[in-house]
Amino acid sequence: MLDVIAFLKIADYRLYCGGKTTIGKSKVMLISVSDYFRIIGDIGAADLLFIQRTSNIFIYFLCLYAKRMGKTVVFDVDDAIFAKRIGMLKNPLYACFDRIARTSDYVFAGSHYIRDYAKLLNENTVLVPTAVNTEIFDASKTSGGAAGPRAEFVIGWLGAGDIHLRSLMLIKEPLRALSKKCDITFKMVSSLGSRKIRDAFRDVAGLRIDYGQDDWIALEAIPEAMKGFDVSIMPLIDNPYMRGKCALKALESMAMKIPVVASGVGENSYVIRHGENGYLANTAEEWVRCIEELIDDAAKRRAIADSGYATVSREYTIPVIAKRIEKVLGLERG
């Protein structure tokens, strides 16, 4: 039987066949020709082909082959890859999304936005939120924002360098305004050495910026890098791709008992109940007001942090999401 909990703990899975995992060899969801042939060989002994995120023509052929072999195919989508474009054309890395979604037995959608799109292609589309590994993102591993006031207030951000430069620009002016009122450090995890990010924030006088690591770090090392966050922010521009975001960075921060302020875009609007387990901000003025409230009120920070932690514990841990998957696939444990 598929051990769903063990499966969900795999940090970077692509295709899953009968207990074997093939991981993409680059960050753009490409796998080698030999990998494809190995997967074809594995499918015969497998009960399930699990396709995660990638959707090129080769993956579509694997999907068709698995179906012909009588295997169950699950297409798991945690980004709005159907919205990826190169100019006016679909990105070829994801061009077969619709065909794979239609062919699969199930589509697991990581957000409501993805679910609503995929549901038009496959009635067996199920909302399966991205799970947080709370063995890694453990509140005991950081002092977090729930602690009392300090000489400086640390606003943290999780993300991948200049991939999110446009979203980071949403917070630039609010940070400028806040730094005029109190002692602020903006800590990124991480800019990944992006010159564009450094240039963009260079003119924000009075704001201390920790740009973080220049290179990728292991998932297990991220909680240590988050130490000292008083607030974690998740700004997102509003476009079709970002609306599919599954709020994972917000959830990871909530699991660490760090209060979150996020754009009201995509799954953030479903995860965060404004003023209860986090804050939603859609304008520069709202960003300033929400963060300022958390700066001024340590008790409020603690309350938001505790409520956010409870949300993750109740709805987004690996065991919780595993039970949902097991129920859909008929793998409930006795």
C-alpha positions as a printed Julia matrix, in Angstrom:
334×3 Matrix{Float64}:
   0.0    0.0     0.0
   1.19   3.53   -0.79
   2.51   5.19    2.35
   1.0    8.63    1.72
   2.63  10.26    4.75
   6.1    9.13    3.69
   5.34  10.22    0.12
   4.32  13.73    1.16
   7.58  14.14    3.06
   9.54  13.91   -0.2
  10.62  17.52   -0.67
  10.93  17.55   -4.47
   8.99  14.78   -6.14
   8.05  14.66   -9.79
   6.8   11.19  -10.75
   5.92   8.43   -8.33
   5.54   4.8    -9.32
   5.1    1.97   -6.84
   7.43   3.32   -4.21
  10.02   4.72   -6.62
  10.62   8.41   -7.12
  12.16  10.14  -10.12
  13.3   13.69   -9.45
  13.8   16.33  -12.12
  17.43  17.14  -12.76
  16.88  20.87  -13.23
  14.71  23.55  -11.72
  12.59  23.87  -14.88
  10.9   20.47  -14.52
  13.0   18.65  -17.12
  14.05  15.03  -16.69
  16.5   13.11  -18.84
  15.6   10.66  -21.61
  16.95   7.8   -19.48
  14.59   8.88  -16.67
  11.6    8.6   -19.0
  12.59   5.09  -20.05
  13.13   4.08  -16.43
   9.68   5.36  -15.5
   8.13   3.42  -18.4
   9.79   0.31  -17.03
   8.54   1.02  -13.51
   4.92   1.62  -14.5
   4.27  -2.07  -15.16
   4.87  -2.94  -11.49
   3.09   0.11  -10.13
  -0.52   0.7    -9.17
  -0.31   4.46   -9.42
   1.41   7.04  -11.59
   1.67  10.34   -9.74
   2.5   13.35  -11.94
   3.47  16.45  -10.04
   3.35  19.85  -11.69
   5.18  19.2   -14.96
   3.04  18.81  -18.09
   5.1   18.63  -21.27
   4.44  16.37  -24.25
   6.64  13.56  -22.89
   4.72  13.49  -19.61
   1.48  13.34  -21.59
   2.74  10.26  -23.44
   3.66   8.67  -20.09
   0.15   9.42  -18.9
  -1.38   7.74  -21.96
   0.91   4.74  -21.56
  -0.01   4.33  -17.89
  -3.71   4.51  -18.71
  -3.29   1.88  -21.42
  -1.59  -0.34  -18.83
  -4.66   0.03  -16.59
  -2.9    2.18  -13.98
  -4.45   4.95  -11.9
  -3.05   8.36  -12.88
  -3.05  11.3   -10.48
  -2.11  14.78  -11.71
  -1.04  16.93   -8.76
  -0.9   20.68   -9.44
   0.38  23.22   -6.91
   0.97  26.16   -9.3
  -1.13  27.68  -12.07
   1.21  26.27  -14.72
  -1.62  26.44  -17.26
  -1.18  30.23  -17.11
   2.54  30.12  -17.97
   3.27  32.0   -21.2
   6.22  32.92  -23.37
   4.87  36.02  -25.03
   1.44  35.08  -26.36
   2.23  31.36  -26.55
   1.93  28.65  -23.92
   5.21  27.64  -22.33
   6.11  24.3   -24.0
   7.16  22.89  -20.62
   3.5   23.06  -19.57
   1.69  23.01  -22.93
  -0.05  19.66  -22.33
  -1.7   20.63  -19.05
  -5.25  20.39  -20.4
  -4.67  17.02  -22.07
  -3.05  15.51  -18.98
  -5.82  16.87  -16.75
  -8.51  15.34  -19.01
  -6.72  11.98  -19.22
  -5.9   11.57  -15.52
  -8.16   9.67  -13.15
  -7.82  12.43  -10.58
  -6.52  15.98  -10.47
  -5.28  17.15   -7.08
  -5.47  20.96   -7.0
  -3.42  22.84   -4.42
  -5.62  25.94   -4.48
  -9.21  26.95   -5.17
  -8.13  28.85   -8.3
  -6.42  25.77   -9.76
  -9.36  23.59   -8.74
 -11.85  25.83  -10.53
  -9.81  25.69  -13.75
  -9.1   21.95  -13.62
 -12.71  21.11  -12.74
 -13.7   22.28  -16.22
 -11.42  19.59  -17.64
 -11.94  16.75  -15.18
 -14.87  16.2   -12.83
 -12.61  14.2   -10.52
 -10.73  17.31   -9.44
 -10.19  17.52   -5.7
  -8.86  20.34   -3.55
  -5.72  18.98   -1.86
  -3.86  21.85   -0.17
  -0.09  21.81   -0.08
   0.94  20.21    3.2
   3.41  21.73    5.66
   6.06  19.41    7.05
   5.79  20.4    10.71
   8.71  18.17   11.6
  10.8   20.77    9.74
   8.72  23.9    10.24
   8.46  23.52   13.99
   7.56  26.46   16.21
  10.16  25.36   18.77
  12.93  26.08   16.25
  12.53  29.86   16.2
  11.99  32.65   18.67
   9.58  34.16   16.14
   7.43  37.26   16.34
   5.45  36.1    19.35
   8.27  37.16   21.65
   8.29  40.51   23.37
   9.48  43.77   21.81
  13.14  44.18   20.87
  15.37  47.09   19.83
  14.6   46.33   16.2
  11.57  44.86   14.47
  12.32  42.19   11.87
  10.02  41.82    8.87
  10.8   38.55    7.11
  10.14  37.26    3.61
  10.48  33.74    2.13
  10.99  33.28   -1.57
  13.33  32.74   -4.48
  15.26  35.84   -5.47
  14.27  37.96   -8.44
  11.61  35.43   -9.48
   9.43  37.47   -7.12
  10.88  40.92   -7.76
   7.59  42.37   -8.98
   5.79  41.09   -5.89
   8.5   42.48   -3.63
   7.97  45.91   -5.18
   4.52  45.94   -3.55
   6.18  46.21   -0.15
   8.91  48.72   -1.0
   6.98  51.91   -0.23
   5.29  50.47    2.88
   8.75  49.54    4.19
   9.98  53.02    3.44
   7.09  54.5     5.43
   7.52  52.1     8.35
  11.28  52.67    8.56
  10.63  56.36    9.17
   8.59  55.5    12.25
  10.64  52.76   13.9
  13.77  50.63   13.69
  13.08  48.07   10.95
  15.13  45.25    9.46
  13.85  43.55    6.32
  15.23  39.99    6.22
  14.95  38.0     3.01
  15.23  34.23    2.8
  16.49  34.75    0.24
  17.45  37.19   -2.52
  19.78  34.47   -3.84
  22.34  37.11   -4.73
  19.96  38.97   -7.04
  21.49  42.24   -8.2
  18.05  43.41   -9.35
  16.67  43.15   -5.81
  19.63  45.03   -4.32
  19.27  47.78   -6.9
  15.52  48.02   -6.34
  15.84  48.52   -2.57
  19.0   50.58   -2.58
  17.18  53.92   -2.25
  15.07  52.99    0.81
  16.9   55.16    3.32
  16.86  54.11    6.97
  15.83  50.51    6.26
  18.29  47.79    7.18
  18.15  44.91    4.73
  19.47  41.4     5.18
  19.45  39.95    1.67
  20.07  36.42    2.92
  21.94  33.61    1.25
  23.37  33.83   -2.25
  22.73  30.14   -2.9
  19.91  27.67   -2.4
  19.8   26.0     1.0
  18.21  22.75    2.1
  14.57  22.86    3.16
  15.65  21.73    6.63
  17.84  24.83    6.97
  15.08  27.35    6.3
  13.64  27.46    9.86
  17.07  28.43   11.21
  17.25  31.2     8.59
  13.83  32.44    9.75
  14.98  32.96   13.31
  14.27  36.47   14.47
  11.27  37.1    12.19
   8.75  39.22   14.1
   6.37  39.21   11.14
   6.44  37.24    7.91
   5.09  38.88    4.76
   3.85  37.35    1.51
   3.26  40.07   -1.1
   1.88  38.81   -4.42
   1.03  40.7    -7.57
  -2.44  39.9    -8.86
  -2.19  37.98  -12.13
  -3.43  34.58  -13.33
  -0.27  32.73  -12.33
  -0.05  34.22   -8.83
  -3.75  33.53   -8.18
  -2.84  29.86   -8.24
  -0.28  30.2    -5.44
  -1.05  27.82   -2.59
  -0.03  30.09    0.33
   2.78  27.71    1.32
   5.18  30.42    2.5
   2.45  31.88    4.68
   1.6   28.44    6.05
   5.24  27.66    6.82
   5.5   30.89    8.79
   2.25  30.19   10.61
   3.58  26.75   11.54
   6.55  28.53   13.12
   4.2   30.76   15.15
   5.18  33.85   13.2
   2.31  36.26   12.44
   1.69  36.72    8.73
   0.66  39.66    6.57
  -0.09  38.66    2.97
  -1.64  39.98   -0.2
  -5.26  38.99   -0.6
  -4.41  37.05   -3.75
  -4.95  33.39   -4.52
  -5.15  30.88   -1.7
  -4.02  33.5     0.83
  -7.62  34.72    0.9
  -8.84  31.24    1.91
  -6.11  30.44    4.43
  -6.01  33.78    6.24
  -8.98  35.1     8.18
  -8.17  38.79    8.4
  -7.44  39.96   11.93
  -7.81  36.46   13.38
  -5.0   34.21   12.14
  -3.19  36.77   10.0
  -3.73  39.93    7.98
  -4.57  40.55    4.33
  -3.28  43.72    2.66
  -4.07  44.9    -0.86
  -2.86  48.51   -0.87
   0.26  50.27    0.4
  -1.82  51.89    3.13
  -3.17  48.5     4.26
   0.35  47.03    4.38
   1.51  49.88    6.59
  -1.53  49.71    8.85
  -1.39  45.93    9.35
   2.34  45.76   10.05
   2.2   48.84   12.26
  -0.51  47.24   14.37
   1.7   44.2    14.91
   4.72  46.39   15.7
   2.79  48.31   18.34
   0.96  45.42   20.0
   3.0   42.42   21.23
  -0.14  40.78   22.63
  -1.77  41.0    19.22
   1.31  39.4    17.65
   1.06  36.51   20.08
  -2.66  36.06   19.44
  -2.26  36.1    15.65
   0.72  33.73   15.86
  -1.17  31.27   18.06
  -4.23  31.35   15.82
  -2.13  30.85   12.7
  -0.36  27.91   14.29
  -3.71  26.37   15.22
  -4.9   26.76   11.6
  -1.91  24.84   10.25
  -2.17  22.15   12.92
  -5.85  21.63   12.2
  -5.91  21.83    8.39
  -2.5   21.75    6.69
  -0.14  19.23    8.28
   1.11  16.18    6.37
  -1.03  13.69    8.38
  -4.16  15.8     7.76
  -3.57  16.09    4.01
  -2.54  12.41    3.82
  -5.93  11.39    5.2
  -7.64  13.43    2.49
  -5.58  11.75   -0.23
  -6.15   8.3     1.26
  -9.9    8.87    1.25
  -9.94   9.98   -2.41
  -7.8    7.01   -3.52
  -9.6    4.5    -1.31
  -6.54   3.87    0.84
  -8.04   4.57    4.26
  -6.2    2.83    7.06
  -8.19   0.41    9.17
